[in-house]
């Protein structure tokens, strides 16, 4: 693994891996990078790819690559490294389902999506109604 925190220390292969993975994940939702050497190599590559992403962010001189890296997540699936869109991660999907938000809601133009009211907000609204009714009858 390169000891430097500069993206150039990782070589052009990492940039091409990022570009290929982002293009494929955008098109199909995910991309598998099979590792013929086995799961241990897939885990090692995952750590190196994360380090490359961190080096990109720290350098800040390639905003187009940083944006692509920020959209991707990685996981090891068997002996493959799987790249997928961050919005398709299990936690993002679960949160969207709980809040009733559509996939890609953040990219929608116009007004931001508001979260549904919490139970506390509903109770405070009821309390305000009760106080208003009590004040009007007094």
Buried (B, 14 or more C-beta within 10 A) or exposed (E): EBEEBEBEBBEEEBBEBBEEBBEBBEEEEBBBBEBEEEBEBBEBBBEBBEBBBEBBBEBEEBEEBBEBBEBBBBBBBEBBBBBBBEBEEEEBEEEBEEEEBEEEEEEEEEEEEEEEEEEEEEEEEEEEEEEEEEEEEE
